[in-house]
Amino acid sequence: MIKILLLIAIGFVVWTLFRSYLRSLNKPPVSTRETVVEDMVKCAHCGVNLPRSEATLSGGELFCSPEHQKLGKK
């Protein structure tokens, strides 16, 4: 009876190790992931920070929205 329980325990450990090995094969390497960094700018009217690609430029100043662009710098 002890031999059967020991074989079941060993089988479970082997099965668990095999599954974790297969999962590690499916994950992409960490070094292939690219991080995109974008400059943050401050709205000239309200001071909120936003990505440069979302800001609107007017007269050399950056704004968070067309409404603040119309209102101008505070």
Secondary structure, DSSP 8 states (H G I E B T S, - for coil): -HHHHHHHHHHHHHHHHHHHHHHHHHS--GGG-------EEE-TTT--EEEGGG-EEETTEEESSHHHHHH---
